[in-house]
Amino acid sequence: MTYEEVMRALADMGSEQTKSTYVRHGAKEPFFGVKIGDMKKLVKHVKKNQALALQLYESGNYDAMYLAGLSINPKTITKEQLQHWVAGANWHAPAEYIVARVAAESPYAHELAVEWLESPEELVAVSGWSTYANFVSVAPDEALDMEEIRAYLTRVRDTIHGERNWVRYVMNTFVISVGAYVEALTEEAKEVAETIGKVHVDVGNTACNVPLATDYIGKIEAMGRIGRKKKTCIC
C-alpha cells in the first residue's frame, strides 16, 4: 500500500463516536478516530515498508502515528528517529504509548529512558518514565541495573505527588511495572506503592482511573505471574 492508500483506509475506518472519545482523552487534530483493532488490519501492509511507517508518523495524524508505532521495527529504528518521534508527540497518548513502547524495544531503551525522564518538558518526561516501565517488562533481569531502579523507586516515593500531571501517571505505572516484572524488586516496589497510595491525575472528561499500585501488583502476585516478562510491549 502507498501512503495515500493507507491514509484513505484510515479515513474510512474512522468514526465520529471514536473521535469524540479520543477528544475527551486529549487528542489533538488531525485524526480520524480509528479503533486500534480496526487499525491492526493494516499493520501487515505497513510492516513491509519501513519508510512508509516513518512517513505515517511524520504525518502528525494520531491514527497514522499509532499505526506507525505498531508497524515499525524497533530493532532498526535509529536513535535520531526516536528523538524526532518524541519531539512530535503532542499529547500524552503518543508520548506514553507510541513512542515509549517502540523505544523500550529498541537498542536505545535504557539510554533514552534515563535521558527523557529528566526532561523539563512534561510529555518528554512522560515518554521517559513510560519507556523505562515498558523496558523492565520485556528486558531480562540481567540487562537491568537494579541499583538504578531502586533509586528511581525512591525518587517516585519522594516526589510523585509534586510532579506534573501525566508524569504522576507514568511514575505510578513504573512502580507497578517494577513490582510485576522484576521479582528481585517486587517487595521494594510494594513498599513504595503502599507509601504513595492513591495518585491523583486530571484525566479530563473521561471515566479513566489511575490504578492503585498496591492492588495492581497484588493481583499479579495472586495470579502467580510476578517476574513473567512480556514477549512484546507494542500493542
Secondary structure, DSSP 8 states (H G I E B T S, - for coil): --HHHHHHHHHHH--HHHHHHHHHTT--SS-----HHHHGGGHHHHHT-HHHHHHHHHT--HHHHHHHHHHS-TTT--HHHHHHHHHT--SHHIIIIIIHHHHHTSTTHHHHHHHHTT-SSHHHHHHHHHHHHHHHHHS-GGGS-HHHHHHHHHHHHHHGGGS-HHHHHHHHHHHHHHHHH-GGGHHHHHHHHHHH-S------SS------HHHHHHHHHHTT-TT---S----
